[in-house]
């Protein structure tokens, strides 16, 4: 069990650029979640997958955000036309259905 | 009103004290909650689930739910400096987290 892995750990980009983050869940976990966390706030749910199906999306997930999990294993989160307000920690978690959530260490995004 | 609310703190207590962390919830449809601990620059890690009501113990930690007041508590006995972290309460389905309470244990 290598845990949930996120890449990159840090990303600095200029406003208007596109960025993509990757999450590798624990191998036997079929659920995968994405969250956004800003300083002084708890994680805010963005979306989750069961296998390759995206089952729920938050209203926070604007049109500029898209998430995929094409083969039910790793997932990517893309942000298009980044804005300064997108600066945050993006967290990924995985679980078995109804089971404990295991979080990765996150990708810290800074939009200049 | 947010669905899960916490006082962000910081809460500072001396080593060895009993710590009480609290959370309130608004939606009675959800009866199970979780407490997470988050160290700086790390992802949250699950401490414990709550029962739908009453107390649940795990070592130095006790989680308590009062359904009548929609109040969730986490008690830490014999607090240690290594307990210094942010403590988050969340719905058991993982879809809603509180802001977290920043706890500092003074050596």
Backbone of each chain as ProteinMPNN parsed JSONL, in Angstrom:
{"seq_chain_A": "XXXXXXXXXXXXXXXXXXXXXXXXXXXXXXXXXXXXXXXXXXXXXXXXXXXXXXXXXXXXXXXXXXXXXXXXXXXXXXXXXXXXXXXXXXXXXXXXXXXXXXXXXXXXXXXX", "coords_chain_A": {"N_chain_A": [[0.862, -1.197, 0.0], [0.961, 1.898, -1.179], [-0.19, 4.28, -0.659], [-2.057, 7.315, -1.429], [-1.128, 9.106, -4.229], [-0.047, 12.226, -5.415], [0.582, 14.452, -8.087], [1.849, 17.362, -9.715], [3.624, 18.271, -6.635], [3.79, 20.951, -6.19], [2.713, 23.779, -8.06], [3.31, 26.487, -10.074], [1.835, 28.991, -11.903], [0.949, 31.194, -14.606], [-1.679, 33.569, -14.769], [-4.408, 32.678, -16.773], [-3.246, 30.524, -18.026], [-3.402, 26.96, -18.68], [-3.673, 24.208, -16.435], [-2.809, 20.928, -15.268], [-3.459, 18.324, -13.012], [-2.445, 15.289, -11.443], [-3.701, 12.292, -9.969], [-3.001, 9.362, -8.257], [-4.704, 6.752, -7.003], [-5.067, 4.548, -4.117], [-4.556, 1.225, -5.0], [-6.658, -0.758, -4.93], [-8.899, 0.738, -4.463], [-12.02, 1.891, -5.505], [-13.306, 4.282, -5.49], [-12.804, 7.754, -5.996], [-11.909, 10.985, -5.068], [-11.973, 14.536, -5.473], [-10.843, 17.55, -3.988], [-10.801, 21.001, -3.0], [-8.762, 23.185, -1.12], [-8.394, 26.055, 0.757], [-6.404, 28.416, 2.638], [-7.052, 28.249, 6.059], [-9.503, 27.139, 5.736], [-11.713, 24.274, 5.53], [-11.443, 21.215, 3.56], [-13.031, 21.528, 0.409], [-15.476, 19.895, -1.296], [-15.185, 18.798, -4.641], [-15.62, 16.889, -6.778], [-16.529, 13.42, -7.415], [-15.586, 10.066, -8.318], [-16.761, 6.831, -9.141], [-15.2, 4.046, -9.954], [-14.797, 4.501, -13.397], [-16.817, 6.286, -13.704], [-18.15, 9.496, -13.285], [-19.733, 10.541, -10.565], [-20.77, 12.6, -8.994], [-20.836, 16.142, -8.924], [-19.723, 19.196, -7.594], [-21.236, 22.461, -7.178], [-19.175, 24.183, -7.137], [-17.465, 23.413, -9.073], [-16.61, 24.845, -11.75], [-17.157, 25.653, -15.282], [-14.598, 25.786, -16.197], [-13.193, 23.841, -15.019], [-12.299, 20.446, -15.257], [-12.574, 16.985, -14.748], [-11.232, 13.72, -15.027], [-11.306, 10.152, -15.205], [-10.214, 7.912, -16.778], [-9.76, 5.06, -17.019], [-10.607, 4.072, -14.723], [-8.629, 4.073, -12.865], [-6.044, 6.0, -12.28], [-6.558, 9.565, -11.935], [-7.197, 12.743, -13.496], [-7.192, 16.261, -13.005], [-8.109, 19.108, -14.576], [-7.579, 22.554, -14.99], [-8.696, 25.163, -16.803], [-7.682, 28.254, -18.329], [-6.64, 29.667, -15.989], [-7.314, 31.487, -12.965], [-6.553, 34.003, -10.488], [-7.98, 33.452, -8.211], [-8.095, 30.718, -8.225], [-5.977, 29.763, -6.893], [-4.88, 27.509, -4.556], [-4.838, 24.568, -2.408], [-5.062, 21.483, -3.922], [-6.646, 18.597, -3.286], [-6.651, 15.049, -3.345], [-8.48, 12.088, -2.758], [-9.039, 8.641, -1.917], [-11.129, 5.715, -1.719], [-12.779, 2.682, -0.618], [-16.189, 1.766, -1.399], [-18.244, 3.426, 0.904], [-16.237, 3.367, 2.726], [-13.247, 4.249, 4.587], [-11.739, 7.397, 3.92], [-8.752, 8.01, 2.243], [-6.289, 10.373, 2.03], [-4.223, 12.137, -0.314], [-1.149, 14.078, -0.333], [-1.6, 16.413, -1.62], [-1.717, 18.994, -4.205], [-0.212, 22.026, -4.439], [-1.331, 24.927, -5.769], [-0.336, 27.904, -7.269], [-1.372, 30.849, -8.661], [-0.203, 33.355, -10.605]], "CA_chain_A": [[0.0, 0.0, 0.0], [1.839, 3.063, -1.249], [-0.943, 5.466, -0.358], [-2.531, 8.138, -2.534], [-0.019, 9.906, -4.732], [-0.46, 13.358, -6.236], [1.689, 15.05, -8.82], [3.027, 17.684, -8.928], [3.354, 18.756, -5.278], [3.628, 22.397, -6.291], [2.613, 24.272, -9.422], [3.168, 27.934, -10.202], [1.451, 29.276, -13.278], [0.48, 32.555, -14.851], [-3.105, 33.696, -15.028], [-4.794, 32.397, -18.153], [-2.677, 29.253, -18.476], [-4.077, 25.723, -18.274], [-2.864, 23.314, -15.602], [-3.377, 19.591, -15.056], [-2.921, 17.601, -11.872], [-2.705, 13.853, -11.501], [-3.874, 11.576, -8.705], [-2.985, 7.907, -8.298], [-5.315, 6.294, -5.753], [-4.699, 3.224, -3.637], [-4.902, 0.418, -6.173], [-7.936, -1.475, -4.876], [-9.986, 1.675, -4.187], [-12.739, 2.259, -6.726], [-13.816, 5.654, -5.386], [-11.761, 8.778, -6.029], [-12.496, 12.283, -4.775], [-11.157, 15.753, -5.573], [-11.232, 18.649, -3.112], [-9.978, 22.207, -2.988], [-8.636, 23.711, 0.236], [-7.659, 27.314, 0.907], [-5.891, 28.637, 3.988], [-8.053, 28.526, 7.074], [-10.771, 26.491, 5.385], [-11.67, 22.828, 5.36], [-11.54, 20.779, 2.161], [-14.321, 21.722, -0.261], [-15.687, 18.83, -2.265], [-15.345, 19.202, -6.043], [-16.234, 15.838, -7.57], [-16.011, 12.103, -7.136], [-15.753, 8.994, -9.289], [-16.761, 5.42, -8.784], [-14.547, 3.495, -11.154], [-14.578, 5.594, -14.358], [-18.014, 7.133, -13.761], [-18.167, 10.685, -12.425], [-21.057, 10.41, -9.984], [-21.282, 13.836, -8.416], [-20.014, 17.344, -9.102], [-20.148, 20.345, -6.806], [-21.439, 23.718, -7.911], [-17.878, 24.866, -7.176], [-16.733, 22.944, -10.243], [-17.068, 25.669, -12.865], [-16.897, 25.118, -16.62], [-13.162, 25.77, -16.475], [-12.637, 22.666, -14.35], [-12.764, 19.154, -15.743], [-11.897, 15.849, -14.152], [-11.419, 12.467, -15.748], [-10.722, 8.931, -14.662], [-10.558, 7.144, -17.982], [-9.728, 3.605, -16.887], [-10.967, 3.732, -13.35], [-7.459, 4.002, -11.987], [-5.62, 7.356, -11.946], [-7.47, 10.643, -12.349], [-6.613, 14.061, -13.745], [-8.025, 17.45, -12.816], [-7.586, 20.181, -15.405], [-8.165, 23.884, -14.847], [-8.399, 25.976, -17.984], [-7.723, 29.717, -18.149], [-6.55, 29.856, -14.543], [-7.517, 32.801, -12.358], [-5.866, 34.087, -9.195], [-8.845, 32.8, -7.225], [-7.916, 29.264, -8.267], [-4.845, 29.421, -6.024], [-5.368, 26.677, -3.457], [-4.336, 23.197, -2.37], [-6.006, 20.542, -4.523], [-6.474, 17.318, -2.61], [-7.293, 13.868, -3.882], [-8.671, 11.023, -1.777], [-9.647, 7.439, -2.472], [-11.748, 4.846, -0.723], [-13.746, 1.672, -1.027], [-17.529, 2.316, -1.138], [-18.593, 3.503, 2.317], [-15.057, 3.151, 3.568], [-12.4, 5.349, 5.047], [-11.063, 8.19, 2.9], [-7.31, 8.205, 2.364], [-5.93, 11.561, 1.278], [-2.867, 12.427, -0.724], [-0.564, 15.284, 0.267], [-2.119, 17.582, -2.312], [-0.957, 19.833, -5.133], [-0.376, 23.442, -4.112], [-1.352, 25.744, -6.988], [-0.22, 29.358, -7.138], [-1.624, 31.524, -9.931], [0.374, 34.711, -10.501]], "C_chain_A": [[0.893, 1.241, 0.0], [1.08, 4.332, -0.943], [-1.384, 6.184, -1.628], [-1.415, 9.087, -2.942], [-0.546, 11.022, -5.626], [0.762, 14.012, -6.868], [1.17, 16.201, -9.69], [2.657, 18.077, -7.499], [3.091, 20.258, -5.285], [3.549, 22.774, -7.761], [2.429, 25.785, -9.361], [2.856, 28.223, -11.649], [1.015, 30.729, -13.391], [-1.014, 32.52, -15.163], [-3.396, 33.462, -16.508], [-4.245, 31.099, -18.714], [-3.552, 28.089, -18.003], [-3.124, 24.886, -17.416], [-3.596, 21.983, -15.452], [-2.669, 18.924, -13.906], [-3.294, 16.128, -12.011], [-2.831, 13.284, -10.096], [-3.844, 10.086, -8.984], [-3.534, 7.384, -6.972], [-4.673, 4.994, -5.282], [-5.324, 2.215, -4.596], [-6.263, -0.264, -6.089], [-9.142, -0.567, -4.624], [-10.695, 2.059, -5.48], [-13.378, 3.639, -6.651], [-12.653, 6.635, -5.301], [-12.426, 10.141, -5.957], [-11.477, 13.39, -5.039], [-11.758, 16.832, -4.669], [-10.317, 19.84, -3.375], [-9.953, 22.745, -1.563], [-7.827, 24.99, 0.206], [-7.324, 27.507, 2.38], [-7.015, 28.969, 4.959], [-9.416, 27.919, 6.801], [-10.603, 24.983, 5.375], [-11.694, 22.468, 3.885], [-12.946, 20.992, 1.618], [-14.427, 20.685, -1.367], [-15.872, 19.408, -3.667], [-16.106, 18.145, -6.839], [-15.769, 14.489, -7.066], [-16.398, 11.102, -8.209], [-15.94, 7.676, -8.55], [-16.347, 4.688, -10.045], [-14.362, 4.649, -12.147], [-15.744, 6.564, -14.423], [-17.927, 8.298, -12.778], [-19.578, 10.806, -11.856], [-21.627, 11.701, -9.424], [-20.3, 14.967, -8.648], [-20.591, 18.475, -8.268], [-20.424, 21.542, -7.713], [-20.139, 24.509, -8.014], [-17.115, 24.528, -8.449], [-17.252, 23.69, -11.467], [-16.713, 25.009, -14.191], [-15.407, 25.03, -16.925], [-12.48, 24.528, -15.872], [-13.179, 21.399, -15.015], [-11.927, 18.059, -15.114], [-12.226, 14.606, -14.951], [-10.794, 11.326, -14.956], [-10.963, 7.842, -15.705], [-10.597, 5.634, -17.808], [-10.054, 3.173, -15.469], [-9.789, 3.59, -12.424], [-7.059, 5.421, -11.615], [-6.66, 8.358, -12.459], [-6.672, 11.91, -12.629], [-7.66, 15.137, -13.494], [-7.375, 18.566, -13.623], [-8.328, 21.478, -15.085], [-7.742, 24.69, -16.069], [-8.489, 27.468, -17.619], [-7.694, 30.076, -16.667], [-6.721, 31.316, -14.15], [-6.82, 32.81, -11.005], [-6.683, 33.41, -8.095], [-8.76, 31.291, -7.23], [-6.754, 28.816, -7.379], [-5.358, 28.716, -4.779], [-4.567, 25.385, -3.434], [-5.424, 22.316, -2.968], [-5.675, 19.149, -3.983], [-7.231, 16.221, -3.334], [-7.412, 12.847, -2.748], [-9.266, 9.817, -2.482], [-10.215, 6.587, -1.353], [-12.422, 3.668, -1.423], [-15.126, 2.252, -0.756], [-17.877, 2.268, 0.341], [-17.427, 3.395, 3.261], [-14.316, 4.422, 3.896], [-11.76, 6.061, 3.86], [-9.58, 8.295, 3.225], [-6.931, 9.368, 1.454], [-4.477, 11.515, 0.833], [-2.384, 13.707, -0.052], [-0.926, 16.552, -0.475], [-1.164, 18.189, -3.316], [-1.26, 21.283, -4.777], [-0.25, 24.258, -5.389], [-1.258, 27.22, -6.625], [-0.392, 29.961, -8.521], [-1.179, 32.981, -9.793], [-0.307, 35.678, -11.448]], "O_chain_A": [[1.497, 1.595, 1.013], [1.686, 5.403, -0.967], [-1.124, 5.732, -2.743], [-0.834, 9.781, -2.108], [-1.392, 10.789, -6.49], [1.827, 14.108, -6.258], [0.142, 16.04, -10.348], [1.471, 18.201, -7.191], [2.288, 20.77, -4.504], [4.22, 22.18, -8.605], [1.527, 26.294, -8.696], [3.555, 27.739, -12.54], [0.75, 31.397, -12.391], [-1.527, 31.563, -15.743], [-2.706, 33.99, -17.379], [-4.708, 30.618, -19.749], [-4.331, 28.218, -17.059], [-1.916, 24.866, -17.653], [-4.824, 21.918, -15.502], [-1.441, 18.945, -13.818], [-4.31, 15.775, -12.61], [-2.165, 13.73, -9.162], [-4.574, 9.596, -9.846], [-2.9, 7.552, -5.931], [-3.836, 4.416, -5.975], [-6.493, 2.343, -4.96], [-6.963, -0.341, -7.098], [-10.276, -1.042, -4.576], [-10.057, 2.498, -6.437], [-13.933, 4.118, -7.64], [-11.654, 6.383, -4.628], [-13.38, 10.423, -6.683], [-10.275, 13.202, -4.851], [-12.973, 17.009, -4.588], [-9.213, 19.698, -3.902], [-10.975, 22.765, -0.877], [-6.708, 25.014, -0.307], [-7.889, 26.848, 3.253], [-7.826, 29.86, 4.708], [-10.371, 28.155, 7.542], [-9.492, 24.472, 5.229], [-11.941, 23.332, 3.043], [-13.933, 20.677, 2.283], [-13.578, 20.609, -2.256], [-16.61, 20.373, -3.863], [-17.105, 18.447, -7.493], [-14.753, 14.393, -6.377], [-17.397, 11.264, -8.909], [-15.361, 7.443, -7.489], [-17.044, 4.706, -11.059], [-13.816, 5.686, -11.77], [-15.668, 7.57, -15.129], [-17.663, 8.106, -11.591], [-20.514, 11.138, -12.584], [-22.845, 11.875, -9.385], [-19.086, 14.777, -8.578], [-21.804, 18.684, -8.243], [-19.93, 21.63, -8.837], [-20.005, 25.392, -8.862], [-16.222, 25.27, -8.858], [-18.189, 23.251, -12.134], [-16.065, 23.964, -14.234], [-14.998, 24.281, -17.813], [-11.331, 24.222, -16.191], [-14.372, 21.299, -15.298], [-10.713, 18.197, -14.968], [-13.327, 14.449, -15.478], [-9.883, 11.521, -14.152], [-11.811, 6.968, -15.527], [-11.438, 4.985, -18.431], [-9.797, 2.034, -15.079], [-9.916, 3.052, -11.324], [-7.669, 6.007, -10.72], [-7.51, 8.04, -13.292], [-5.599, 12.117, -12.062], [-8.851, 14.943, -13.74], [-6.224, 18.925, -13.379], [-9.55, 21.489, -14.931], [-6.55, 24.868, -16.322], [-9.25, 27.876, -16.741], [-8.616, 30.713, -16.156], [-6.34, 32.237, -14.873], [-6.531, 31.755, -10.44], [-6.117, 32.857, -7.152], [-9.296, 30.64, -6.333], [-6.575, 27.621, -7.145], [-6.173, 29.263, -4.037], [-3.736, 25.132, -4.306], [-6.584, 22.398, -2.562], [-4.588, 18.612, -4.195], [-8.318, 16.443, -3.867], [-6.537, 12.763, -1.885], [-9.918, 9.951, -3.517], [-9.83, 6.72, -0.192], [-12.606, 3.662, -2.64], [-15.235, 3.167, 0.061], [-17.817, 1.209, 0.966], [-17.613, 3.336, 4.477], [-14.721, 5.522, 3.521], [-11.298, 5.421, 2.916], [-9.203, 8.629, 4.348], [-7.217, 9.351, 0.256], [-3.619, 10.938, 1.501], [-3.121, 14.339, 0.704], [-0.603, 17.65, -0.023], [0.04, 17.934, -3.286], [-2.412, 21.715, -4.809], [0.807, 24.279, -6.018], [-2.005, 27.716, -5.782], [0.349, 29.63, -9.447], [-1.709, 33.734, -8.976], [0.051, 36.855, -11.491]]}, "seq_chain_B": "XXXXXXXXXXXXXXXXXXXXXXXXXXXXXXXXXXXXXXXXXXXXXXXXXXXXXXXXXXXXXXXXXXXXXXXXXXXXXXXXXXXXXXXXXXXXXXXXXXXXXXXXXXX", "coords_chain_B": {"N_chain_B": [[-26.285, 29.297, 6.317], [-23.66, 27.146, 7.036], [-23.33, 23.639, 6.5], [-21.806, 22.096, 8.219], [-20.222, 23.25, 11.008], [-17.439, 24.8, 12.595], [-15.449, 26.234, 15.198], [-12.731, 28.149, 14.297], [-10.513, 28.617, 15.908], [-7.238, 29.895, 16.949], [-6.884, 27.187, 19.348], [-5.303, 26.969, 22.32], [-3.59, 24.967, 24.572], [-2.112, 23.643, 27.619], [0.382, 21.022, 27.707], [-0.728, 17.75, 28.468], [-3.268, 18.433, 29.258], [-6.877, 18.022, 29.047], [-8.46, 18.1, 25.99], [-11.109, 19.686, 24.321], [-12.884, 19.585, 21.441], [-15.159, 20.996, 19.162], [-18.111, 20.761, 17.115], [-20.811, 21.681, 15.033], [-23.803, 20.602, 13.41], [-26.204, 20.919, 10.732], [-28.026, 19.468, 9.213], [-30.229, 17.046, 9.81], [-30.541, 14.68, 8.482], [-28.181, 13.42, 8.109], [-26.315, 11.29, 10.004], [-23.926, 10.236, 10.749], [-20.583, 10.962, 11.362], [-17.199, 12.129, 10.861], [-13.975, 12.523, 12.292], [-11.108, 14.249, 11.378], [-7.554, 14.665, 11.306], [-5.239, 17.139, 10.488], [-2.059, 17.889, 9.574], [0.253, 20.595, 9.01], [0.647, 21.41, 5.608], [0.014, 18.858, 4.763], [-2.167, 16.144, 3.724], [-5.493, 15.545, 5.054], [-5.95, 13.119, 7.712], [-7.803, 10.3, 8.718], [-9.143, 10.217, 11.944], [-11.225, 9.135, 13.579], [-14.456, 7.576, 13.228], [-17.758, 8.65, 14.156], [-20.355, 7.311, 16.256], [-23.926, 7.134, 15.626], [-25.119, 8.307, 17.752], [-24.178, 9.167, 21.11], [-21.126, 7.983, 22.736], [-17.855, 7.229, 21.446], [-14.877, 5.52, 21.862], [-11.33, 5.638, 21.36], [-8.379, 4.816, 22.228], [-6.637, 7.605, 23.357], [-8.568, 9.256, 22.449], [-11.939, 10.409, 22.262], [-15.015, 10.386, 20.69], [-18.035, 12.124, 20.468], [-21.531, 12.317, 20.033], [-24.307, 14.4, 20.094], [-27.431, 14.166, 19.361], [-29.751, 15.631, 19.851], [-28.998, 18.267, 20.162], [-27.521, 18.595, 17.932], [-24.721, 18.371, 17.951], [-21.295, 17.755, 17.838], [-18.524, 16.281, 19.339], [-15.014, 16.094, 20.036], [-12.816, 14.629, 22.194], [-9.639, 14.858, 23.627], [-7.486, 13.13, 25.576], [-4.795, 13.543, 27.954], [-3.095, 15.313, 26.44], [-0.622, 15.834, 23.895], [2.329, 17.466, 22.584], [2.607, 16.597, 19.959], [0.022, 16.354, 19.128], [-0.691, 18.752, 18.161], [-2.285, 20.366, 15.617], [-4.601, 20.767, 12.871], [-7.989, 20.119, 13.358], [-10.571, 18.5, 11.819], [-14.034, 18.224, 11.34], [-16.393, 16.177, 9.631], [-18.984, 15.186, 7.346], [-19.913, 11.766, 7.125], [-19.953, 10.782, 4.54], [-18.037, 12.18, 3.279], [-18.493, 14.48, 1.824], [-18.874, 16.992, 2.881], [-17.053, 19.203, 4.822], [-16.087, 20.724, 7.93], [-14.596, 23.941, 8.771], [-12.415, 23.446, 10.315], [-10.519, 23.256, 13.366], [-7.807, 24.874, 14.726], [-5.402, 23.507, 16.702], [-3.18, 23.952, 19.394], [-0.747, 22.53, 21.33], [0.914, 23.282, 24.144], [4.235, 22.734, 25.149]], "CA_chain_B": [[-25.655, 28.495, 7.367], [-22.938, 26.01, 6.513], [-23.889, 22.393, 7.012], [-20.967, 21.661, 9.337], [-19.529, 24.458, 11.47], [-16.444, 24.675, 13.669], [-14.698, 27.42, 15.577], [-11.396, 27.925, 13.726], [-9.444, 28.756, 16.887], [-6.589, 28.716, 17.523], [-7.105, 26.758, 20.711], [-3.987, 26.689, 22.882], [-3.712, 24.355, 25.901], [-0.829, 23.077, 28.066], [0.57, 19.582, 27.566], [-1.362, 16.95, 29.507], [-4.659, 18.856, 29.475], [-7.937, 17.41, 28.236], [-8.885, 19.022, 24.945], [-12.464, 19.497, 23.809], [-13.091, 20.216, 20.137], [-16.594, 20.913, 18.92], [-18.617, 20.927, 15.755], [-22.268, 21.597, 14.975], [-24.3, 20.297, 12.072], [-27.558, 21.468, 10.544], [-28.91, 18.558, 8.485], [-30.479, 15.849, 10.617], [-30.554, 13.489, 7.636], [-26.868, 12.776, 8.203], [-26.157, 10.942, 11.416], [-22.589, 9.747, 11.025], [-19.569, 11.969, 11.072], [-15.816, 11.705, 11.011], [-12.977, 13.507, 12.717], [-9.83, 14.146, 10.698], [-6.463, 15.492, 11.777], [-4.433, 17.603, 9.371], [-0.832, 18.622, 9.868], [0.542, 21.617, 8.014], [1.151, 20.971, 4.304], [-0.29, 17.441, 4.553], [-3.588, 15.857, 3.579], [-6.133, 15.079, 6.289], [-5.971, 11.683, 7.997], [-8.97, 9.981, 9.537], [-8.933, 9.82, 13.342], [-12.273, 8.204, 13.968], [-15.859, 7.77, 12.931], [-18.643, 8.709, 15.314], [-21.612, 6.586, 16.194], [-25.018, 8.074, 15.35], [-25.317, 9.046, 18.998], [-23.376, 8.62, 22.2], [-19.666, 8.083, 22.748], [-16.985, 6.194, 20.882], [-13.513, 5.744, 22.352], [-10.209, 4.999, 20.67], [-7.167, 5.287, 22.89], [-6.796, 8.893, 24.055], [-9.596, 10.033, 21.755], [-13.346, 10.057, 22.414], [-15.933, 11.155, 19.851], [-19.36, 12.15, 21.094], [-22.573, 12.963, 19.238], [-25.558, 14.735, 20.777], [-28.366, 14.404, 18.259], [-30.781, 16.607, 20.2], [-28.46, 19.611, 19.944], [-26.729, 18.534, 16.688], [-23.408, 18.772, 18.442], [-20.309, 16.677, 17.755], [-17.341, 16.66, 20.107], [-13.84, 15.212, 20.085], [-12.032, 14.867, 23.402], [-8.295, 14.281, 23.613], [-6.928, 13.056, 26.939], [-3.332, 13.542, 28.068], [-2.668, 15.905, 25.166], [0.799, 15.866, 23.613], [2.684, 18.451, 21.545], [2.392, 16.014, 18.623], [-1.397, 16.51, 18.784], [-0.875, 20.077, 17.556], [-2.711, 20.158, 14.232], [-5.974, 21.216, 12.634], [-8.936, 19.009, 13.492], [-11.703, 18.737, 10.929], [-15.152, 17.291, 11.376], [-16.929, 16.011, 8.287], [-20.015, 14.17, 7.128], [-19.271, 10.474, 6.886], [-19.818, 10.521, 3.1], [-16.881, 12.933, 2.786], [-18.858, 15.552, 0.904], [-18.908, 18.278, 3.571], [-16.122, 19.355, 5.931], [-16.025, 21.985, 8.621], [-13.384, 24.728, 8.517], [-11.316, 22.943, 11.109], [-10.053, 23.997, 14.537], [-6.354, 24.778, 14.873], [-5.066, 23.176, 18.088], [-1.771, 24.076, 19.77], [-0.439, 21.974, 22.649], [2.147, 23.932, 24.605], [5.052, 21.838, 25.99]], "C_chain_B": [[-24.95, 27.3, 6.727], [-23.435, 24.744, 7.204], [-23.114, 21.863, 8.22], [-20.13, 22.87, 9.757], [-18.585, 24.146, 12.623], [-15.861, 26.039, 13.966], [-13.269, 27.221, 15.101], [-10.248, 28.039, 14.72], [-8.523, 29.916, 16.542], [-6.973, 28.457, 18.974], [-5.756, 26.309, 21.26], [-4.155, 26.15, 24.303], [-2.352, 23.804, 26.318], [-0.812, 21.563, 27.879], [-0.062, 18.85, 28.753], [-2.809, 17.305, 29.771], [-5.613, 18.011, 28.648], [-8.427, 18.475, 27.257], [-10.302, 18.668, 24.519], [-12.614, 20.29, 22.518], [-14.538, 19.981, 19.737], [-16.969, 21.264, 17.499], [-20.14, 20.885, 15.843], [-22.676, 21.271, 13.546], [-25.749, 20.71, 11.964], [-28.526, 20.46, 9.939], [-29.071, 17.244, 9.247], [-30.481, 14.563, 9.805], [-29.232, 12.728, 7.727], [-26.543, 12.543, 9.669], [-24.749, 10.481, 11.765], [-21.572, 10.78, 10.549], [-18.186, 11.386, 11.303], [-15.0, 12.868, 11.557], [-11.679, 13.204, 11.992], [-8.816, 15.051, 11.401], [-5.627, 15.871, 10.565], [-3.239, 18.395, 9.882], [-0.542, 19.569, 8.718], [1.148, 21.003, 6.759], [0.953, 19.465, 4.044], [-1.778, 17.296, 4.281], [-4.179, 15.418, 4.912], [-5.983, 13.565, 6.457], [-7.11, 11.405, 8.967], [-8.54, 9.571, 10.941], [-9.964, 8.787, 13.756], [-13.625, 8.601, 13.407], [-16.604, 7.988, 14.248], [-19.726, 7.653, 15.167], [-22.716, 7.607, 15.879], [-25.401, 8.851, 16.601], [-24.427, 8.414, 20.057], [-21.883, 8.736, 21.937], [-18.995, 6.913, 22.055], [-15.568, 6.515, 21.307], [-12.494, 5.018, 21.494], [-8.941, 5.561, 21.278], [-7.42, 6.581, 23.653], [-7.938, 9.738, 23.488], [-10.993, 9.492, 22.044], [-14.163, 10.973, 21.522], [-17.328, 11.023, 20.433], [-20.327, 12.869, 20.166], [-23.794, 13.185, 20.11], [-26.558, 15.109, 19.697], [-29.369, 15.5, 18.58], [-30.304, 18.031, 19.94], [-27.645, 19.704, 18.657], [-25.3, 18.989, 16.948], [-22.499, 17.558, 18.395], [-19.068, 17.142, 18.496], [-16.241, 15.625, 19.924], [-13.049, 15.604, 21.324], [-10.686, 14.166, 23.254], [-7.772, 14.316, 25.035], [-5.409, 13.079, 26.863], [-2.71, 14.106, 26.785], [-1.145, 16.036, 25.095], [1.108, 16.949, 22.585], [2.454, 17.923, 20.127], [0.921, 16.041, 18.204], [-1.674, 17.873, 18.156], [-1.128, 19.922, 16.063], [-4.053, 20.86, 14.06], [-6.891, 20.01, 12.64], [-10.212, 19.376, 12.737], [-12.811, 17.746, 11.241], [-15.806, 17.296, 9.997], [-18.084, 15.032, 8.293], [-19.338, 12.867, 6.748], [-19.144, 10.164, 5.389], [-18.695, 11.344, 2.471], [-17.224, 14.136, 1.93], [-18.881, 16.927, 1.561], [-17.977, 18.242, 4.767], [-16.375, 20.682, 6.629], [-14.72, 22.707, 8.281], [-12.175, 24.172, 9.246], [-10.995, 23.856, 12.28], [-8.558, 23.766, 14.674], [-6.018, 24.618, 16.356], [-3.565, 23.285, 18.31], [-1.62, 23.527, 21.175], [0.915, 22.534, 23.067], [2.952, 22.984, 25.491], [5.233, 22.409, 27.395]], "O_chain_B": [[-25.558, 26.538, 5.975], [-23.9, 24.781, 8.343], [-23.691, 21.261, 9.126], [-19.41, 23.443, 8.938], [-18.89, 23.341, 13.503], [-15.787, 26.898, 13.088], [-12.642, 26.224, 15.459], [-9.131, 27.612, 14.426], [-8.974, 30.859, 15.893], [-7.333, 29.368, 19.72], [-5.139, 25.384, 20.732], [-4.784, 26.794, 25.143], [-1.517, 23.522, 25.458], [-1.856, 20.91, 27.891], [0.061, 19.285, 29.898], [-3.513, 16.552, 30.444], [-5.215, 17.369, 27.676], [-8.762, 19.594, 27.644], [-10.647, 17.494, 24.375], [-12.484, 21.514, 22.508], [-15.08, 18.896, 19.947], [-16.247, 21.963, 16.787], [-20.696, 20.133, 16.643], [-21.979, 21.62, 12.593], [-26.446, 20.839, 12.97], [-29.735, 20.585, 10.133], [-28.146, 16.435, 9.31], [-30.428, 13.472, 10.373], [-29.18, 11.53, 7.451], [-26.502, 13.478, 10.47], [-24.412, 10.35, 12.942], [-21.703, 11.374, 9.479], [-18.03, 10.301, 11.863], [-15.302, 14.035, 11.311], [-11.204, 12.068, 11.982], [-9.173, 16.062, 12.006], [-5.339, 15.03, 9.714], [-3.389, 19.429, 10.532], [-1.023, 19.38, 7.601], [2.055, 20.174, 6.841], [1.64, 18.878, 3.209], [-2.561, 18.202, 4.565], [-3.452, 14.97, 5.8], [-5.901, 12.826, 5.476], [-7.352, 12.164, 9.906], [-7.69, 8.697, 11.114], [-9.622, 7.701, 14.225], [-13.905, 9.772, 13.148], [-16.148, 7.569, 15.312], [-19.978, 7.163, 14.066], [-22.46, 8.811, 15.868], [-25.953, 9.947, 16.504], [-23.981, 7.276, 19.918], [-21.436, 9.471, 21.057], [-19.482, 5.782, 22.069], [-15.102, 7.642, 21.138], [-12.754, 3.934, 20.97], [-8.48, 6.639, 20.901], [-8.313, 6.646, 24.498], [-8.231, 10.817, 24.004], [-11.21, 8.28, 22.068], [-14.025, 12.195, 21.585], [-17.746, 9.939, 20.841], [-19.993, 13.9, 19.583], [-24.261, 12.267, 20.785], [-26.539, 16.226, 19.179], [-29.798, 16.226, 17.683], [-31.088, 18.897, 19.551], [-27.132, 20.772, 18.325], [-24.758, 19.859, 16.266], [-22.867, 16.473, 18.846], [-18.61, 18.268, 18.303], [-16.502, 14.446, 19.688], [-12.659, 16.76, 21.487], [-10.615, 13.02, 22.809], [-7.629, 15.383, 25.632], [-4.813, 12.692, 25.857], [-1.899, 13.447, 26.134], [-0.478, 16.31, 26.092], [0.237, 17.312, 21.794], [2.149, 18.686, 19.211], [0.609, 15.779, 17.043], [-2.779, 18.118, 17.672], [-0.281, 19.406, 15.333], [-4.571, 21.47, 14.995], [-6.603, 18.998, 12.001], [-10.835, 20.409, 12.983], [-12.552, 16.553, 11.392], [-15.773, 18.301, 9.287], [-18.153, 14.149, 9.147], [-18.286, 12.88, 6.109], [-18.3, 9.353, 5.009], [-18.429, 11.225, 1.275], [-16.327, 14.757, 1.361], [-18.906, 17.937, 0.857], [-18.088, 17.366, 5.625], [-16.82, 21.646, 6.007], [-13.855, 22.162, 7.597], [-11.037, 24.402, 8.836], [-11.174, 25.071, 12.203], [-8.092, 22.628, 14.73], [-6.319, 25.497, 17.164], [-2.772, 22.776, 17.518], [-2.279, 23.993, 22.105], [1.931, 22.285, 22.418], [2.426, 22.477, 26.482], [5.889, 21.791, 28.233]]}, "name": "protein", "num_of_chains": 2, "seq": "XXXXXXXXXXXXXXXXXXXXXXXXXXXXXXXXXXXXXXXXXXXXXXXXXXXXXXXXXXXXXXXXXXXXXXXXXXXXXXXXXXXXXXXXXXXXXXXXXXXXXXXXXXXXXXXXXXXXXXXXXXXXXXXXXXXXXXXXXXXXXXXXXXXXXXXXXXXXXXXXXXXXXXXXXXXXXXXXXXXXXXXXXXXXXXXXXXXXXXXXXXXXXXXXXXXXXXXXXXX"}
